[in-house]
Amino acid sequence: MTYRLLATALLAAPLALAQPVRAATGDPVPVSDTLTIDPILDARLRWENVDTPAKGADAVTLRLRSGVELRHAPSHLSVLAEMEGTLPIVGNYNALSFVPARAKPGYAVVADPANVELNRLQIQYRTKALGLTVGRQVINLDDQRWVGAVAWRQNEQTFDAVRGELALGPLVVDASYAKSQRTLYGTDAQGRTAYDGRFWFLQAGLHHGPFAVKGFAYLLDYDRAEQVPALALTLADTQTWGLRATAALPLGKGVKLALAGSYARQKPWADNPRRFDADYLAGQADLSAHGFTATVGYEELGSDNGIALQTPMATLHKFNGWADLFLTTPAAGLRDAYAGLAKTFAVQAMPGLYATVTWHDFHSDAGDLPLGREWDASAGFKWHKVGLLAKYADYTARGYGSDTRKIWLEADYAF
């Protein structure tokens, strides 16, 4: 079966969830009247196939997270510890192309290397109005365009950080200071296992009814001594200041319109010797009715003085196509106009059954040059406690990169 025929079959016979989310802890087990233990078990089996004109890849990997969270109700304190391991079952892929001893240059890249590591170790104080988390932790902010856990990949991105959250009536404040970015590449990635530095993630906003507005600042100061030279463009010190607004508007019985918009500006910060002033612009509208959701959107990552806006701590797979051609913004910047349609189905034997399809048209910011087009499709449902996932990405090159097709089949189990 050709890739295009398989893609059509996946749309006609949905198999899976498009965007797996991090699993919650299990049901708490009482130890005493005030102390509970919550077990954590999250397993994922995935096949990923990559096809390009030059090379391909077949990766079958098994990821397991396990741990425990202790909660003491009177003090509002909890302690969480979690390990993470990834095992390649079929290793016909290039997971660590930048590590000569581990690289497999004959295969295309699939960024799921073998790995065993401490994923999270944190202590948290949380009430309805206040949260304080200290230690190695997951940080997902808003739509994860600037800071996220990269949960799509088998190895998760975490931060050694202190995070404070405040909610007082309509006011929300979220501030984090991180000293290390623990990347998805795992413990054998040498200089890319983690990036140390001084990183501030600052947010403050107001919400009223269906409307919310938030200002943000992301200040990234990487340690020069630990920066891999090849990553100088993507991990340069930057300051990003911006504004995000959202609205969820009911239009009638079973009909809802969701709107989101962002604007930001990125400049040099700390030791960055370059000179640039790049804009970010994004807008999206989702109209939902009778099980259908239609989406239209536009995102622009600007370029100035030959330097493009970058988001090195984002969950990048969520943006600009699932084929992952634009994990690093091209020097001329990127404009992504996209539209999609999703449908949920009420099928008793397949709870949560749905299907999605999305189309992207890419151009450069400087010069408005064509950079390719992409079709993405996904479908899924849950069988007992197992989530089943199928996804397909088809990128057609137009002056950038090369034609790329990817297929994923996945099963997730969370306790």
C-alpha positions in Angstrom: 0.0 0.0 0.0 1.4 3.4 -0.9 1.6 6.2 1.6 -1.2 8.1 0.0 -3.5 5.1 -0.1 -2.7 4.4 3.6 -3.4 8.0 4.5 -6.8 7.7 2.8 -7.5 4.5 4.7 -6.6 6.2 8.0 -9.1 9.0 7.3 -11.8 6.5 6.4 -11.2 4.2 9.3 -10.0 6.3 12.3 -7.7 4.6 14.8 -6.4 7.1 17.3 -6.0 10.3 19.3 -4.2 13.1 17.5 -2.4 14.7 20.5 -1.7 12.4 23.5 -1.6 14.4 26.7 0.4 13.7 29.8 -1.3 11.1 32.0 -2.6 12.0 35.4 -1.7 10.1 38.6 -3.8 7.1 39.5 -6.5 7.0 42.2 -5.0 8.0 45.6 -4.4 5.3 48.1 -5.1 6.5 51.7 -2.2 5.9 54.1 -3.8 7.8 57.0 -6.6 10.4 57.5 -4.3 13.1 56.2 -1.8 11.3 53.9 -2.4 9.7 50.4 -0.1 8.0 47.9 -0.9 8.5 44.2 0.8 5.9 41.8 2.0 7.0 38.4 2.2 4.6 35.5 2.2 5.8 31.9 3.2 3.5 29.0 3.3 4.3 25.3 4.1 1.9 22.4 4.7 3.7 19.0 5.6 2.9 15.4 6.9 5.9 13.5 7.8 5.7 9.8 9.6 8.5 7.9 9.9 8.6 4.1 12.0 11.2 2.2 13.7 11.0 -1.3 17.1 10.6 0.3 16.4 8.2 3.3 13.7 6.8 5.5 13.3 5.4 9.0 11.3 2.8 11.0 11.2 3.3 14.7 9.3 1.1 17.2 9.8 2.4 20.7 8.3 1.7 24.1 8.2 4.5 26.7 7.4 3.9 30.4 7.0 6.5 33.1 6.5 5.4 36.7 6.5 7.1 40.0 4.6 8.2 43.1 3.1 11.3 44.6 2.7 11.8 48.4 0.1 14.3 49.4 -0.5 15.7 52.9 -3.8 17.5 53.0 -3.5 19.7 56.1 -0.2 21.3 55.0 -1.2 21.5 51.3 2.2 19.9 50.5 3.0 17.1 48.0 6.2 15.3 47.0 6.5 13.7 43.5 9.2 11.4 42.1 9.0 10.0 38.6 11.4 7.9 36.4 11.2 7.7 32.6 12.7 5.1 30.2 12.5 4.6 26.5 13.4 1.3 24.8 14.0 1.0 21.0 12.5 -2.2 19.8 13.1 -1.6 16.1 16.0 0.8 15.8 16.1 1.7 12.1 16.3 5.4 12.7 18.7 8.2 13.6 17.9 9.4 17.1 21.1 11.3 18.0 22.5 12.5 14.7 24.7 15.0 16.5 26.6 12.4 18.6 29.1 10.6 16.2 29.2 7.4 18.3 25.4 7.1 18.4 24.5 8.5 14.9 23.0 6.4 12.2 23.4 8.6 9.1 21.8 6.1 6.8 18.4 6.7 8.4 16.1 9.7 8.7 15.8 11.4 12.1 13.3 10.2 14.7 14.1 12.0 18.0 13.3 9.2 20.4 16.6 7.9 21.7 17.1 5.1 24.2 17.0 6.7 27.6 16.6 6.1 31.4 16.5 9.1 33.6 14.9 10.9 36.5 12.1 12.8 34.8 10.5 14.7 37.7 11.4 15.3 41.4 9.5 18.1 43.0 7.9 19.4 46.1 4.7 21.4 45.8 2.5 23.7 47.9 -1.0 24.3 46.5 -4.2 25.9 47.6 -7.0 27.3 45.5 -5.3 30.6 45.2 -1.6 29.8 45.5 0.8 27.3 44.0 4.6 26.9 44.6 6.6 24.1 42.9 10.3 23.5 43.4 12.4 20.9 41.7 12.6 19.1 38.3 9.1 19.7 36.8 6.9 19.9 33.8 6.1 23.5 32.7 3.3 24.0 30.1 2.4 27.6 29.5 -0.8 28.6 27.5 -0.7 26.8 24.1 3.0 25.8 24.7 4.2 28.0 21.9 7.0 29.4 24.1 7.4 26.9 26.9 6.2 23.2 27.0 7.0 19.6 27.9 7.2 18.3 24.2 4.9 15.5 25.3 4.6 14.2 21.8 8.1 12.8 21.9 8.9 9.7 24.0 11.3 11.5 26.3 9.7 14.5 28.0 11.3 18.0 28.4 11.4 19.2 32.0 13.0 22.1 33.9 14.9 22.4 37.1 13.0 25.4 38.3 11.0 27.3 40.9 7.4 28.2 39.8 4.9 30.3 41.6 1.2 30.6 40.6 -1.4 33.1 42.0 -5.1 33.4 41.3 -7.0 36.2 43.1 -10.4 36.8 41.6 -9.9 37.8 37.9 -6.1 38.2 38.4 -3.7 35.4 37.5 0.1 35.6 37.9 2.5 32.8 36.9 6.3 33.3 37.4 9.1 30.7 36.9 12.8 30.8 37.3 14.7 27.8 35.7 18.4 27.0 35.9 18.3 24.0 33.5 16.3 22.9 30.4 16.3 19.1 30.4 15.8 18.3 26.7 14.0 15.4 25.0 17.3 13.9 23.8 18.0 12.0 27.1 21.1 11.1 29.0 23.4 10.1 26.1 23.1 13.3 24.1 26.3 14.8 25.5 26.0 18.6 25.3 22.3 18.5 24.4 21.1 16.4 27.4 20.5 19.7 29.2 21.1 23.4 28.7 22.0 25.4 31.8 21.4 29.1 32.3 19.1 31.6 33.8 15.6 31.5 32.4 12.6 33.6 33.5 9.0 32.8 32.4 6.7 35.6 33.5 2.9 36.0 33.0 0.2 38.2 34.4 -3.4 38.5 33.2 -7.1 39.1 33.8 -10.1 37.1 32.9 -13.8 38.0 32.9 -16.5 35.7 31.8 -15.5 34.2 28.4 -12.7 36.7 27.9 -9.1 36.6 29.0 -6.0 38.7 28.4 -2.4 38.0 29.5 0.9 39.8 29.2 4.1 37.7 29.1 7.9 37.9 29.1 10.4 35.1 28.4 14.0 35.9 29.2 16.5 33.3 28.1 20.2 33.5 29.2 22.1 30.3 28.2 25.5 29.5 29.6 27.9 30.1 26.8 30.4 27.4 28.0 27.7 24.7 27.7 26.1 25.8 24.4 26.7 23.5 21.5 28.2 25.7 18.7 25.8 24.2 16.1 22.9 25.4 18.1 24.0 29.0 18.3 21.2 30.3 16.1 18.4 28.4 18.0 19.7 28.8 21.5 20.9 32.4 21.4 20.0 34.6 24.4 16.7 36.3 23.7 14.0 38.4 25.4 10.5 38.0 24.2 7.6 40.3 25.4 4.1 39.9 24.3 0.3 39.8 24.8 -2.2 36.9 24.4 -6.0 37.2 24.3 -8.7 34.5 24.2 -12.5 34.3 24.1 -15.0 31.5 24.1 -18.4 32.7 22.8 -21.6 30.7 22.8 -23.5 31.5 19.6 -26.6 29.3 20.1 -27.6 25.8 21.2 -24.5 23.6 20.7 -22.7 26.2 18.7 -19.5 27.9 20.1 -16.8 30.2 18.7 -13.4 30.2 20.3 -10.9 32.9 19.4 -7.2 33.3 20.3 -4.6 35.9 19.3 -1.0 36.7 20.2 1.5 39.3 19.4 5.1 39.4 20.7 8.5 40.9 19.9 11.8 39.2 20.3 15.2 40.9 20.8 18.7 40.0 21.9 19.3 39.5 25.6 22.3 39.0 28.0 25.4 37.9 26.0 23.8 37.9 22.6 25.9 40.1 20.3 23.5 40.0 17.3 21.1 42.9 16.5 17.6 42.0 15.5 14.0 42.9 16.4 11.6 40.2 15.2 7.8 40.1 15.5 5.5 37.2 16.3 1.8 37.2 15.3 -0.8 34.5 15.6 -4.6 34.2 15.3 -7.0 31.3 15.4 -10.7 30.8 15.2 -12.5 27.6 16.0 -16.2 27.2 15.2 -17.9 24.1 16.9 -21.3 22.8 16.1 -23.0 19.3 16.2 -19.7 17.4 16.7 -17.8 19.3 14.0 -15.1 21.9 14.6 -13.8 24.1 11.8 -10.5 25.9 12.3 -8.7 28.7 10.5 -5.5 30.3 11.6 -2.4 32.2 10.8 1.0 32.3 12.5 4.0 34.5 11.6 7.5 34.1 13.0 9.3 37.2 11.8 12.8 37.8 10.6 14.9 40.9 11.0 18.5 41.6 9.8 18.7 38.0 8.5 17.8 36.5 12.0 14.5 34.8 12.7 12.4 34.6 15.8 13.0 31.2 17.6 11.1 29.3 20.3 13.7 26.7 21.6 11.6 25.7 24.7 8.3 25.2 22.9 6.4 22.0 22.2 7.3 22.5 18.6 5.4 19.5 17.1 2.1 21.2 17.9 3.0 24.0 15.4 3.7 24.4 11.7 2.9 20.9 10.6 3.4 17.4 12.1 6.2 16.6 9.6 8.4 18.8 11.8 10.2 20.6 8.9 10.2 23.9 10.8 11.4 23.0 14.3 14.0 25.7 13.7 12.6 28.8 12.1 14.3 29.5 8.7 16.5 32.6 8.6 13.9 34.4 6.4 11.1 33.7 9.0 8.0 31.7 8.5 4.3 32.4 7.7 1.9 29.5 8.2 -1.7 29.8 7.0 -3.8 26.8 7.9 -7.3 25.4 8.0 -8.7 22.2 9.5 -11.8 20.2 10.2 -12.4 17.8 13.1 -15.4 15.5 13.9 -16.3 13.5 16.9 -18.5 10.4 16.7 -20.9 8.8 19.1 -19.9 5.2 18.8 -20.4 3.1 21.9 -17.8 0.5 21.0 -15.2 3.2 20.4 -15.5 5.9 23.1 -14.1 9.3 22.0 -13.9 8.4 18.4 -12.9 11.3 16.2 -11.0 12.3 13.1 -9.1 15.5 12.0 -7.5 16.9 8.9 -5.5 20.1 8.6 -3.9 21.9 5.6 -0.9 24.3 5.9 0.5 26.7 3.3 4.0 28.0 4.3 5.8 31.1 3.1 8.9 33.1 4.3 8.3 36.3 6.2 11.1 38.1 4.3 10.2 38.1 0.6 7.0 36.0 0.9 8.7 33.1 -0.8 6.9 29.7 -1.0 8.3 27.2 1.6 5.9 24.2 0.9 2.6 22.8 1.8 1.4 20.1 4.1 -1.6 17.9 4.8 -2.0 16.4 8.3 -4.6 13.8 9.4 -5.3 11.9 12.6 -8.0 9.8 14.1 -8.6 7.8 17.3 -10.6 6.4 20.1 -10.1 4.7 23.5 -10.4 1.0 24.0 -10.9 0.3 27.7 -7.9 2.1 29.3 -5.8 2.0 26.1 -5.8 5.1 23.8 -5.2 4.2 20.1 -3.6 6.7 17.8 -3.0 7.1 14.1 -1.5 10.1 12.4 -0.2 11.0 9.0 1.8 14.0 7.7 2.5 14.8 4.0 4.8 17.7 3.3 5.4 18.9 -0.3 8.5 21.0 -0.7 8.5 24.2 -2.6 12.0 25.8 -2.3 12.6 24.5 1.2 13.5 21.1 2.6 12.4 17.9 0.8 9.2 16.0 0.4 8.5 14.2 3.7 5.8 11.7 4.7 5.4 10.4 8.2 3.1 7.8 9.7 2.5 7.0 13.4 0.6 4.2 15.0 0.4 4.3 18.8 -1.1 2.7 21.9 -1.1 4.6 25.3 -2.0 3.2 28.7 -2.2 5.3 31.8 -3.0 4.1 35.3 
